[in-house]
Amino acid sequence: MANTLVLYFSATQTTKRIAEQIAQQLGADLHELHAQQPYTTADLNWHDPDSRTSKEQHEHASRVAIQDDLPDLAGYQNILLGHPIWWGIPPRLITDTIDHLDLNGKQFAGFATSGGTGYGRSQRNIERTIADNHYTATVHPGAVLMNDRQIKQWLKELDLA
Protein backbone atom coordinates (compact mmCIF):
# COMPACT_ATOMS: atom_id res chain seq x y z
CA MET A 1 0.00 0.00 0.00
CA ALA A 2 1.61 3.18 -1.18
CA ASN A 3 -0.16 5.10 1.57
CA THR A 4 1.48 2.99 4.30
CA LEU A 5 4.71 3.69 6.15
CA VAL A 6 6.48 1.07 8.26
CA LEU A 7 8.73 2.70 10.85
CA TYR A 8 10.92 0.49 12.99
CA PHE A 9 13.67 0.41 15.58
CA SER A 10 15.86 -2.67 15.70
CA ALA A 11 18.85 -3.00 18.00
CA THR A 12 19.70 -6.57 16.96
CA GLN A 13 18.19 -6.76 13.44
CA THR A 14 15.32 -9.05 14.56
CA THR A 15 12.67 -6.33 14.31
CA LYS A 16 14.24 -5.11 11.06
CA ARG A 17 13.62 -8.50 9.44
CA ILE A 18 9.93 -8.44 10.44
CA ALA A 19 9.51 -4.79 9.37
CA GLU A 20 10.99 -5.59 5.97
CA GLN A 21 8.59 -8.51 5.52
CA ILE A 22 5.61 -6.32 6.45
CA ALA A 23 6.68 -3.55 4.07
CA GLN A 24 7.20 -6.05 1.27
CA GLN A 25 3.80 -7.71 1.80
CA LEU A 26 2.03 -4.33 1.82
CA GLY A 27 4.13 -2.59 -0.83
CA ALA A 28 4.75 0.01 1.89
CA ASP A 29 7.58 2.44 2.44
CA LEU A 30 10.11 1.53 5.12
CA HIS A 31 12.10 3.78 7.48
CA GLU A 32 14.52 2.79 10.23
CA LEU A 33 14.62 4.78 13.46
CA HIS A 34 17.92 5.52 15.18
CA ALA A 35 18.84 6.77 18.63
CA GLN A 36 20.84 10.00 18.67
CA GLN A 37 23.32 8.13 20.83
CA PRO A 38 23.65 4.65 19.24
CA TYR A 39 23.40 1.62 21.51
CA THR A 40 26.51 -0.43 22.18
CA THR A 41 26.54 -4.12 23.05
CA ALA A 42 27.18 -3.17 26.68
CA ASP A 43 24.19 -0.78 26.60
CA LEU A 44 21.94 -3.66 25.54
CA ASN A 45 23.04 -6.06 28.30
CA TRP A 46 19.75 -6.69 30.08
CA HIS A 47 21.53 -8.87 32.65
CA ASP A 48 23.40 -5.79 33.90
CA PRO A 49 21.21 -3.55 36.08
CA ASP A 50 23.64 -0.69 35.40
CA SER A 51 23.43 -0.95 31.61
CA ARG A 52 21.98 1.95 29.67
CA THR A 53 18.83 0.10 28.64
CA SER A 54 18.22 -1.26 32.14
CA LYS A 55 18.30 2.27 33.52
CA GLU A 56 16.23 3.80 30.69
CA GLN A 57 13.49 1.19 30.86
CA HIS A 58 13.05 1.55 34.60
CA GLU A 59 12.58 5.33 34.48
CA HIS A 60 8.86 5.71 33.73
CA ALA A 61 8.97 9.18 32.19
CA SER A 62 12.30 8.83 30.41
CA ARG A 63 12.75 9.44 26.70
CA VAL A 64 15.58 8.40 24.42
CA ALA A 65 16.23 11.04 21.78
CA ILE A 66 15.92 9.93 18.17
CA GLN A 67 17.87 11.19 15.20
CA ASP A 68 16.04 14.03 13.50
CA ASP A 69 15.43 12.19 10.24
CA LEU A 70 11.77 11.22 10.43
CA PRO A 71 9.94 11.14 7.11
CA ASP A 72 7.09 13.52 6.31
CA LEU A 73 3.86 11.69 7.14
CA ALA A 74 1.63 13.87 4.95
CA GLY A 75 1.36 11.28 2.17
CA TYR A 76 0.60 8.35 4.46
CA GLN A 77 -2.72 7.20 5.86
CA ASN A 78 -1.37 4.13 7.68
CA ILE A 79 1.57 4.16 10.09
CA LEU A 80 2.94 0.88 11.43
CA LEU A 81 5.59 1.16 14.15
CA GLY A 82 7.83 -1.80 14.96
CA HIS A 83 10.06 -2.30 17.97
CA PRO A 84 11.52 -4.93 20.25
CA ILE A 85 9.98 -5.39 23.68
CA TRP A 86 12.33 -4.49 26.51
CA TRP A 87 11.21 -5.14 30.09
CA GLY A 88 7.65 -5.72 28.88
CA ILE A 89 7.29 -2.41 26.99
CA PRO A 90 8.70 -0.64 23.90
CA PRO A 91 12.15 0.93 24.20
CA ARG A 92 11.93 4.53 25.44
CA LEU A 93 13.05 5.60 21.96
CA ILE A 94 9.57 4.60 20.69
CA THR A 95 7.88 7.04 23.08
CA ASP A 96 10.14 9.83 21.80
CA THR A 97 9.33 8.82 18.22
CA ILE A 98 5.58 9.05 18.84
CA ASP A 99 6.12 12.45 20.47
CA HIS A 100 7.64 13.65 17.16
CA LEU A 101 5.06 12.21 14.75
CA ASP A 102 1.91 14.01 13.65
CA LEU A 103 -0.51 11.11 13.91
CA ASN A 104 -3.67 13.18 13.60
CA GLY A 105 -6.13 11.45 11.31
CA LYS A 106 -3.84 8.45 10.77
CA GLN A 107 -4.49 4.73 11.12
CA PHE A 108 -1.83 3.48 13.54
CA ALA A 109 -0.66 0.09 14.78
CA GLY A 110 2.41 -1.11 16.61
CA PHE A 111 4.14 -4.44 16.26
CA ALA A 112 7.01 -6.01 18.12
CA THR A 113 9.46 -8.83 18.36
CA SER A 114 9.94 -10.55 21.68
CA GLY A 115 11.46 -13.64 23.19
CA GLY A 116 8.42 -14.30 25.32
CA THR A 117 6.44 -11.19 26.21
CA GLY A 118 2.99 -10.50 24.75
CA TYR A 119 1.90 -7.15 23.32
CA GLY A 120 -0.58 -6.04 26.02
CA ARG A 121 1.66 -3.69 28.03
CA SER A 122 3.24 -2.31 24.84
CA GLN A 123 -0.23 -1.58 23.44
CA ARG A 124 -1.22 0.30 26.59
CA ASN A 125 2.08 2.21 26.59
CA ILE A 126 1.63 3.30 22.97
CA GLU A 127 -2.05 4.20 23.45
CA ARG A 128 -1.16 6.31 26.51
CA THR A 129 1.61 8.13 24.60
CA ILE A 130 -0.74 8.86 21.68
CA ALA A 131 -3.41 10.13 24.09
CA ASP A 132 -0.85 12.26 25.97
CA ASN A 133 0.00 13.94 22.65
CA HIS A 134 -3.73 14.53 21.93
CA TYR A 135 -3.45 12.83 18.53
CA THR A 136 -6.65 11.86 16.74
CA ALA A 137 -5.18 8.65 15.34
CA THR A 138 -7.21 5.47 15.14
CA VAL A 139 -5.12 2.97 17.08
CA HIS A 140 -5.44 -0.66 16.02
CA PRO A 141 -4.36 -3.65 18.10
CA GLY A 142 -0.68 -4.43 17.86
CA ALA A 143 0.97 -7.82 17.99
CA VAL A 144 4.18 -9.67 18.64
CA LEU A 145 5.30 -11.04 15.27
CA MET A 146 8.04 -13.60 14.86
CA ASN A 147 7.22 -15.40 11.59
CA ASP A 148 5.49 -15.04 8.23
CA ARG A 149 2.28 -16.79 9.36
CA GLN A 150 1.84 -14.34 12.26
CA ILE A 151 2.55 -11.37 9.98
CA LYS A 152 -0.05 -12.46 7.42
CA GLN A 153 -2.67 -13.07 10.11
CA TRP A 154 -2.06 -9.70 11.78
CA LEU A 155 -2.18 -7.78 8.50
CA LYS A 156 -5.43 -9.54 7.62
CA GLU A 157 -6.92 -8.55 10.99
CA LEU A 158 -5.75 -4.93 10.55
CA ASP A 159 -7.58 -4.63 7.23
CA LEU A 160 -5.93 -1.32 6.36
CA ALA A 161 -7.38 0.77 3.54
N, C-alpha and C positions, 0 to 999 in steps of 0.2 A: 504494500500500500504506500503509494508515494506521499500520502499525507501522514505517515507514521514515522516517528523518530524513536530509535532505541538508544538510550543513554545507558552507560554502564561504568562501574568502577570494579576493577579486578586486580587484587594485589598478587594473586598467584596464577593468573590466567584461566582459572576454572570458570569464573563468571564470564570472562571474555568469550570462551568457547560457546557457552549457552546463548549469550547476546548475539553472537554472529549467526548462530542457527536460527534464532528468532527473526533477525533482520532478513536473512536469506528467504525464509519461508513466507514472510510478509512482503518482500520487495521493499523493505523500509530502509531509511537512512540510519547510519550507525555512527555514534560518537563516544569516544572513551573519555572518562573523567579522570583528572589527575589532582593529587594533593599538591598545594604550593610547595610543601616540604615533602619530597618523596619518602616513602617508607623503606626502611632497610630491613634486612632479615631479622636483626635484633629487635627492631620496633615491632615486628609481627609475632614475636615469641609469646604466645598466650600462656605459657607455663611460668613466665616471669612476671610477678606482680608489679615489678618496676618498669616493665617495658612500656613504650609509648602507647601502644594500643590498649594495654591493660588500664593505664591511667585514663586515657581518653574515654573509654567505654564506661568507666565507673563514675564519670562526672556528668550528671544528668543534663545540665544545660550547656555542656561544652559543644564547640563547633570546631571542625577542622577545615581550614581555608582551602578552597579549590583554586586551581589555575583559572585565570580570567579568560577562558577560551570557549565559553558556552556558545552553541549555535543559536541563531535567531529562531524563535519558535513560531513566528508569524505564519509560516506556510504549513504548519503541522496541526492536525486536529487531534491526533493520538500520540501520547507520550508514554513510553514504557521505560521504566527505570530499574536497572539491574544492579545487584550488589551481593556481596557475601553476607552471611549473618555472623556477627561477632558478639559473643556474650548475649545471645538471644535477640539482638536487634541489629538494624543496619549500622555500618560504621558511621561515626559522627560526620564524616565528609558528606554523606547523603543528606543529612539535615541541612548542611550549609548549601548544598546544591539546590535543594527545594527552595530555600530562602532566596536564591538568585534566579529562579525561573518564574516567568509570568504564566501561570497555569490557568488563568481565567478563561472559562469557556472550553477548556480542553477535556478530553477523555484521558484518564490517567490510570496506570496500573504499575505496581512494583512486582519484581520477581527477584528471586535469590537463589544462591547455591548454599548448601549447608551439609555438614557431615552428620546431622542428626536432629537439628532444631526445625520445628514447623514455622509457618509464616505468621501465626497469630499476633505475636508481640510486635513483629516488624510492621504488620498492617496497621496496628493501632498507633505505632510511632509515626508512621508516614501520614496517616489520617490526622493526627494531632498537629503535626508540622504544617500540613496544608491548611487546616482550620486556623492555626495561629497566624498564618499569613493572609487570612481572609480571602483565599482564592475561591473562585466559583467552579472549580474543576469537578467533574463527575469522577469519583474514585471507585474503580472496580476492584474486586478481590484479587490480591496477589497470590503467588504460589512459590514454593520451593521447587525448582526444576533441575533435574540431574540427567535427564536422557530425552531422546527424541519423542518417545511416546508421551511423556509428561508435557513436553512443549506443545505438541499437537493438540492434546486434550485441553490444556489451558487456553490456547489461542481459540479453539472452538467455543469454549465457554465464554470468553471475552466478547466474541462476536462484534469486533470493531467495524465501524463503517468506513 
